[in-house]
Amino acid sequence: MASHLSERASVVSAWIDSPALVGLVSRVAAHYGIAAVDVPDLVQETRIALWEVGSEAPPSSALMARVATNKAVDLLRNLVRRRTRDRAAALNALGAPENAELRHLLNARVDELPRQLHEFYELRYHQGMSEREIARSLGLCRASVRWLDRRCRRSLLGCDSPP
C-alpha cells in the first residue's frame, strides 16, 4: 500500500516538474481567454493544487486537466471580483451620488444580524468571497452557504420569518 502511494506521489511530482504541465495550463488559459501575462501565475497555482492532492487521487492527465481548469475558473472569478470592486471604488471616487440614509439603514441592519450571518455578510459582501471560499473558511458545505445567503438577504430585507 505504501509503495502504491509513493508511486502516485512520484507521478504527481513528475507532472508538477513537467513542461507538459505548462503546455496543458497554457491551452486551458487560451480556452478561457486568460491573458498570457497571467499564465505563469496559473501554472504556479495548478502546481500547488497538484502538490496538495499528492497521493490522494490516482494521477492521470484528466486529473491534471481538471485541476488546471478549476484554477483557471478561480482566476477568472477573482478577476471579475477585482474589477467589480475597482469599478465601485472608481464610482465612489468620482463622487457618485450615494443615498447616505440607505447606507445607514443597511449598516444598522447588518449590525443587528446574528453572529453567523454577520460573519457570512463580511466574507461575501465585503471581501467578495465565493461560495466555495466561504464554505472552506467557515467549515460548511456549499448548500449551507447558500442557505446563509438566503437567510442573510431575508434578514436584511426585514423578512425575519424562516424561509
ZAMARGU-4260 file (C-alpha; in steps of 0.2 Angstrom, whole numbers, plus 5000, padded with zeros to 4 digits):
<rodrens>
0) 5000/5000/5000 | 5014/5012/5005 | 5023/5009/4988 | 5007/5012/4979 | 5005/5029/4987
5) 5023/5033/4984 | 5021/5028/4966 | 5006/5040/4964 | 5016/5054/4973 | 5031/5052/4961
10) 5019/5053/4946 | 5011/5069/4953 | 5029/5076/4956 | 5034/5071/4938 | 5019/5081/4932
15) 5022/5096/4943 | 5040/5097/4936 | 5035/5093/4918 | 5035/5105/4904 | 5019/5096/4898
20) 5010/5104/4913 | 5015/5122/4906 | 5008/5117/4889 | 4992/5110/4897 | 4989/5125/4908
25) 4993/5137/4893 | 4979/5128/4882 | 4967/5129/4896 | 4971/5148/4898 | 4969/5151/4880
30) 4952/5141/4880 | 4946/5153/4894 | 4953/5169/4886 | 4966/5172/4900 | 4979/5184/4896
35) 4997/5177/4893 | 5004/5188/4907 | 4993/5178/4919 | 4998/5161/4913 | 5014/5159/4925
40) 5003/5163/4940 | 4990/5150/4934 | 5004/5137/4931 | 5010/5140/4949 | 4993/5139/4956
45) 4990/5122/4947 | 5007/5116/4953 | 5002/5120/4971 | 4985/5112/4969 | 4993/5096/4962
50) 5005/5095/4976 | 4991/5097/4988 | 4982/5082/4980 | 4998/5072/4981 | 4994/5054/4983
55) 4976/5056/4987 | 4969/5054/4969 | 4975/5042/4956 | 4986/5053/4944 | 4980/5055/4926
60) 4980/5068/4913 | 4962/5070/4916 | 4965/5075/4934 | 4979/5087/4928 | 4967/5095/4916
65) 4953/5096/4929 | 4964/5105/4941 | 4971/5117/4928 | 4953/5121/4923 | 4947/5123/4941
70) 4962/5135/4944 | 4958/5145/4928 | 4940/5147/4933 | 4945/5153/4950 | 4957/5165/4942
75) 4943/5172/4931 | 4931/5174/4946 | 4944/5183/4956 | 4947/5195/4941 | 4929/5198/4939
80) 4928/5202/4958 | 4943/5213/4957 | 4936/5223/4943 | 4919/5225/4951 | 4927/5232/4967
85) 4938/5243/4957 | 4923/5250/4947 | 4913/5253/4963 | 4929/5262/4970 | 4930/5272/4955
90) 4912/5277/4955 | 4914/5282/4974 | 4930/5292/4970 | 4921/5302/4956 | 4908/5307/4969
95) 4894/5296/4963 | 4879/5300/4972 | 4875/5288/4986 | 4860/5289/4997 | 4868/5291/5015
100) 4851/5286/5023 | 4850/5269/5014 | 4869/5266/5018 | 4865/5270/5036 | 4850/5258/5036
105) 4860/5244/5028 | 4874/5246/5041 | 4861/5246/5055 | 4853/5230/5049 | 4870/5222/5046
110) 4875/5226/5064 | 4859/5218/5070 | 4862/5201/5061 | 4866/5186/5072 | 4885/5182/5073
115) 4885/5169/5060 | 4875/5179/5047 | 4886/5194/5051 | 4902/5184/5048 | 4894/5177/5032
120) 4890/5195/5026 | 4908/5201/5029 | 4915/5187/5019 | 4903/5188/5005 | 4899/5206/5003
125) 4915/5215/5010 | 4928/5203/5005 | 4919/5196/4989 | 4922/5178/4993 | 4914/5164/4983
130) 4903/5151/4990 | 4917/5138/4989 | 4929/5150/4998 | 4916/5154/5011 | 4912/5136/5014
135) 4931/5132/5016 | 4933/5147/5028 | 4918/5143/5039 | 4919/5124/5038 | 4902/5122/5030
140) 4896/5113/5014 | 4891/5124/5000 | 4872/5121/5002 | 4874/5128/5020 | 4882/5143/5012
145) 4868/5146/5000 | 4856/5144/5015 | 4866/5158/5024 | 4865/5169/5009 | 4846/5167/5008
150) 4844/5169/5026 | 4855/5185/5027 | 4846/5193/5012 | 4829/5190/5021 | 4835/5197/5037
155) 4842/5212/5028 | 4825/5215/5020 | 4816/5213/5036 | 4808/5196/5032 | 4813/5188/5049
160) 4802/5173/5047 | 4812/5157/5042 | 4812/5153/5023
</rodrens>
